[in-house]
């Protein structure tokens, strides 16, 4: 799959769009693009600070579909107040992947974007 190119500032605009849709636009976000440990299984990470409504989102620069990984991390943030443990479970991760893939596919279909991802 070819990488999805984003224009300058595109990641920030995508974050704002998705955060509004997920009803978490009142959070303060720090975006990072840096190599992540555990590549390729781990393509990004997030650290939500629920009480301060702050989050750091990091996406590896080698990621092919930046939007999908961004949405995946934002779904983690959106439901972070419900998680009691800091350790993620396999069922939780599978559910987050399913939601992120469905949301991105629906958006791309609605806007006539390439859905080959």
FENJODA-V840443 format. One line per field, one symbol per residue. burial: + if it has 16 or more other ideal C-beta (glycine too) atoms within 10 Angstrom, else -. Layout:
BEGIN
burial: ???
END
This chain:
BEGIN
burial: ----------+--++--++--+-+--+-+------+------++++-+------++++++--+-++++++++++++++++---------------+--++--++--++---------
END
